[in-house]
Amino acid sequence: MKKLILLIAIIATIITGTIIYYQNRTITLHLAMMTGSNWDVPEYDSFTQIDEAIARFEDKYPNVKITYETGITPELYDEYVARKIIKHEPLDMMFIPSSILNDLINCNALEPLNKYIVNYHLDTNKYYSSSLESGMIDNVIYSLPYESVPRVMFVNKTLLEKENIAMPDNDWTWQDFYNICKQITKDTNNDNIIDQFGIYGYSFEDAYYSNDSILYDEKTNTISVNNNIIEAVSFLRNINKLHNERLSSEMFDKGYVAFCPMDYSNYRTYKPYPWRVKKYSNFEWDCITMPSGYSGDNTSLINTLSLGVLQNSKHKELAFEFIQSLSYDESYQTELVINSQGVSVLKEVMTSQVVIDTLNQDNPGDSTFNLSVLNEIMNNGIPVKYSEEYNQVMQLADAKVDELINNDDDIKNAMVRLQLQINAMLQK
């Protein structure tokens, strides 16, 4: 009996010692993040907010330390992450630009998050679907959305006022868009050279998404050309025929063009003081929704920066808890949207009157963009999903559409042939 009691005591001591050891030992979580903006605009001090979130997490878990490397620019970030993964260097969680998300999923680098979402009782309906779906494939969630940027239409208000044209409403259509471009496009100094233009940078992708259509289906790895796609190409041809000039972004910057699609992050960066005096300073400008197609809606592309847990992490639960605190916590997301250049991924944050009022305070009095419309833009948005196949498809499609809008070939026949060509390539 004494031997049994002694054995039990030894086992109890070992268990107690093990528990104390694991409670007291330091667990280090490695985070990958970039220095600078994911949206190619001057960056606010993002490290301060991340550091505050880390400090709160470390206060909750005194034995946990979160580290990250500084100085990794957006241009170097892809290579930095790839090296970490290939060399099996410590990495538990990371910020994920949409440009590399699909590659990370395909190489099984990311941990599927569905079970963690269930365990932590996250209500995914609180997210904008366009933000959440950016990190999903076949209903499997591989990343949580962190910050989104929708595509909006920049408007040269000075040029419209010069031509006595009212600012379009946020429910404007292709027909409204075409009519304004037609009125704007002209030779203003009678030298027989058109020097004032309606639109620069409106893409095939912009057109077919706003006409209730998707060209590439990632599930079947095929493209489908329907009547809405044909309408989109036809509209691009009609608007292209208003002039024969090859435009550049510099021409919009100098005030010669009425419309130019850009990311909301540009508006958020360059509209407030002091950046507004450094860019687009020679004309008044604002932004509105993208125009709706004949069969569609005022749909914008939504680009999302997300957060993921690495499959090789030894501390997946802790890593998930940290990234969900950045993605799902309303107070954090409120602070993010007020201080950064993007849009919160949470509906309640973007419909908060506090957030709307704060963002409006940053804008000069001449701004007519109702920031509450961002909620509508996000609800109607289509998530950007880049992949090697998608990039190949768009490269071929854009080249063909560029030909079609500059010639008189039958659009339907040409696009059907393109569909056969691209699908044959994708199936190889």
Secondary structure as UniProt FT lines:
FT   HELIX           2..24
FT   STRAND          27..32
FT   TURN            38..39
FT   HELIX           46..60
FT   TURN            62..63
FT   STRAND          64..68
FT   HELIX           74..86
FT   TURN            87..88
FT   STRAND          93..96
FT   HELIX           98..106
FT   TURN            107..108
FT   HELIX           114..119
FT   TURN            120..121
FT   HELIX           124..126
FT   HELIX           129..132
FT   HELIX           133..135
FT   STRAND          136..137
FT   TURN            138..139
FT   STRAND          140..141
FT   STRAND          144..156
FT   HELIX           157..162
FT   TURN            163..164
FT   TURN            170..171
FT   HELIX           174..184
FT   STRAND          196..199
FT   HELIX           204..209
FT   TURN            210..212
FT   STRAND          216..217
FT   TURN            218..221
FT   STRAND          222..223
FT   HELIX           227..240
FT   TURN            241..242
FT   HELIX           249..253
FT   TURN            254..255
FT   STRAND          257..263
FT   HELIX           264..270
FT   TURN            273..274
FT   HELIX           275..277
FT   TURN            281..282
FT   STRAND          285..288
FT   TURN            294..295
FT   STRAND          301..310
FT   TURN            311..312
FT   HELIX           316..328
FT   HELIX           330..339
FT   HELIX           347..350
FT   HELIX           353..362
FT   TURN            365..366
FT   TURN            371..372
FT   HELIX           373..379
FT   STRAND          382..383
FT   HELIX           388..404
FT   TURN            405..406
FT   HELIX           411..427
//
